Amino acid sequence: MPLVAWVTVVITLLIIAAAALGLIRVICHLMAVRQTLGSVFLGVTVVAHQTRTVPQAIESVNRDLKPVRDFCESV
């Protein structure tokens, strides 16, 4: 093969290697972002559970206070 063909092959291999290295770096960054987003999602779920609205919690409070209400009505 002539020298020009070898130079073309080497340059092509360098370009492919650079693209592969860039893609590997992107994959590593995306894996880190995925882990961070998992932690954020878990944190948001915990906050949403701890800051429930009153109507969701009021039913259980009313159910627990039913004996007190019944006693007060009997007095």
Secondary structure, DSSP 8 states (H G I E B T S, - for coil): --HHHHHHHHHHHHHHHHHHHHHHHHHHHHHHHHHHHHHHHHHHHHHHHHT--HHHHHHHHHHHHHHHHHHHHH-
